[in-house]
């Protein structure tokens, strides 16, 4: 039996106001299942609708081996992660089950500039971003609070390094901050996915096609 209240509490206990300020669970058709609070429900529904459209689009494209683009193929492979990057935020989506998606909304640093970019991963693809993108320590375990001090200090140090640098040097540092930020967000996404998936598996819970939620 799904308990949206308990799931929402779990998500609320694992957000970070700057690095990953929002998390939620939804169905691929855009139905909200559980979400961290406090929340702007209209904005949340808009994000869920966008994610639903993009997820279905990439799922139907049946991406070929090794592809993270919009190339189509007759060979069907399972879509399991989408990374959507904006100047305002990063949206990371992970399939928990065929009828359930876990979404992490990631913050970006002030002055971040990023062209709209979508990276899709199907089974067999390498992880995006690469797991070697940063020397930072692992993401905090679900339920342990709102952040990892080493990760936060590393992020702060990178921001400070850009101050007083030449334009080219500052640009390189800003790009590195962007890579590290999304790397940390991806690590948190995977930690949360693993925890939620293991809880569902241990209880034999499978999300139905047409969920009836309280």
HUTA-V75815 format. One record per residue. N is the residue number from 1. RES is the residue in one letter. PSI is psi in degrees with one decimal (none if undefined). OMEGA is omega as a letter, one per 40 degrees, with the letter a starting at -180 (NA if undefined). Layout:
n->{N/N}
res->{RES/RES}
psi->{PSI/PSI}
omega->{OMEGA/OMEGA}
//
This chain:
n->{1/2/3/4/5/6/7/8/9/10/11/12/13/14/15/16/17/18/19/20/21/22/23/24/25/26/27/28/29/30/31/32/33/34/35/36/37/38/39/40/41/42/43/44/45/46/47/48/49/50/51/52/53/54/55/56/57/58/59/60/61/62/63/64/65/66/67/68/69/70/71/72/73/74/75/76/77/78/79/80/81/82/83/84/85/86/87/88/89/90/91/92/93/94/95/96/97/98/99/100/101/102/103/104/105/106/107/108/109/110/111/112/113/114/115/116/117/118/119/120/121/122/123/124/125/126/127/128/129/130/131/132/133/134/135/136/137/138/139/140/141/142/143/144/145/146/147/148/149/150/151/152/153/154/155/156/157/158/159/160/161/162/163/164/165/166/167/168/169/170/171/172/173/174/175/176/177/178/179/180/181/182/183/184/185/186/187/188/189/190/191/192/193/194/195/196/197/198/199/200/201/202/203/204/205/206/207/208/209/210/211/212/213/214}
res->{X/X/X/X/X/X/X/X/X/X/X/X/X/X/X/X/X/X/X/X/X/X/X/X/X/X/X/X/X/X/X/X/X/X/X/X/X/X/X/X/X/X/X/X/X/X/X/X/X/X/X/X/X/X/X/X/X/X/X/X/X/X/X/X/X/X/X/X/X/X/X/X/X/X/X/X/X/X/X/X/X/X/X/X/X/X/X/X/X/X/X/X/X/X/X/X/X/X/X/X/X/X/X/X/X/X/X/X/X/X/X/X/X/X/X/X/X/X/X/X/X/X/X/X/X/X/X/X/X/X/X/X/X/X/X/X/X/X/X/X/X/X/X/X/X/X/X/X/X/X/X/X/X/X/X/X/X/X/X/X/X/X/X/X/X/X/X/X/X/X/X/X/X/X/X/X/X/X/X/X/X/X/X/X/X/X/X/X/X/X/X/X/X/X/X/X/X/X/X/X/X/X/X/X/X/X/X/X/X/X/X/X/X/X}
psi->{129.7/135.5/90.1/-34.9/-46.0/-38.9/-40.2/-37.8/-42.4/-46.3/-42.0/-32.5/-7.7/5.5/159.1/129.9/-21.5/-41.9/-43.2/81.3/-10.7/139.3/146.0/161.6/139.1/163.8/160.1/-19.5/5.1/2.7/125.2/135.6/-47.1/153.6/154.1/153.4/157.1/162.7/147.0/102.7/-33.7/-45.9/-39.6/-44.0/-37.3/-42.5/-41.4/-39.2/-42.8/-47.2/-41.9/-45.1/-46.4/-42.3/-48.8/-39.0/-48.3/-32.7/-38.8/-19.3/-20.4/68.4/141.3/168.7/129.8/6.2/143.7/30.8/-164.7/17.7/138.9/155.0/153.7/-9.5/117.8/128.4/151.4/125.3/126.5/-17.5/138.8/136.4/117.6/119.1/130.2/172.8/-29.2/-28.8/169.4/139.2/119.1/128.2/131.4/129.6/118.5/-44.9/168.7/-30.5/20.6/132.0/139.2/130.9/132.0/122.9/116.8/138.8/161.9/157.7/157.9/132.5/2.6/132.9/122.3/123.0/149.8/126.2/134.4/130.0/121.0/141.2/131.6/170.2/130.2/-16.4/155.1/155.0/140.6/127.9/168.1/143.6/-14.0/16.9/-18.8/146.5/8.2/159.7/172.7/163.0/151.5/149.5/149.1/136.5/-3.7/-0.7/-157.5/20.4/165.9/122.5/-36.2/-42.5/-43.9/-41.3/-39.3/-43.8/-43.4/-41.4/-39.7/-40.1/-42.0/-33.8/-28.0/-17.0/128.5/4.4/163.0/165.2/-44.9/-42.8/-41.5/-38.8/-43.9/-41.7/-40.4/-39.4/-38.7/-40.1/-42.8/-42.7/-42.9/-41.5/-50.6/-28.3/-45.8/-38.7/-38.4/-39.3/-40.3/-41.4/-47.4/-36.3/-43.4/-42.2/-48.3/-40.7/-49.3/-43.6/-42.3/-36.0/-44.3/-43.7/-39.9/-24.2/-2.9/26.3/132.6/127.9/125.4/165.4/-40.2/81.3/141.9/101.7/147.5/none}
omega->{a/i/a/a/i/i/i/i/i/a/a/a/a/i/i/a/a/a/i/a/a/i/i/i/a/i/i/i/i/i/i/a/i/a/i/i/e/a/i/a/i/i/i/i/i/i/i/i/i/a/i/a/a/a/a/a/a/i/a/a/i/a/i/a/i/a/i/a/a/i/a/i/i/i/a/i/a/i/a/i/i/i/a/a/i/i/a/a/i/i/a/a/a/i/i/i/i/a/i/i/i/a/i/i/a/i/i/a/a/a/i/i/a/i/i/a/i/i/i/i/i/a/a/i/i/a/i/e/a/i/a/a/a/i/a/i/a/i/i/i/i/i/a/i/a/i/i/a/i/i/a/i/i/i/a/i/i/i/a/a/a/a/i/i/i/a/a/a/i/i/i/a/i/i/i/i/i/i/a/a/a/i/i/i/i/i/i/i/a/i/i/i/a/a/a/a/a/i/i/a/a/i/a/a/i/a/a/i/a/a/i/a/i/NA}
//
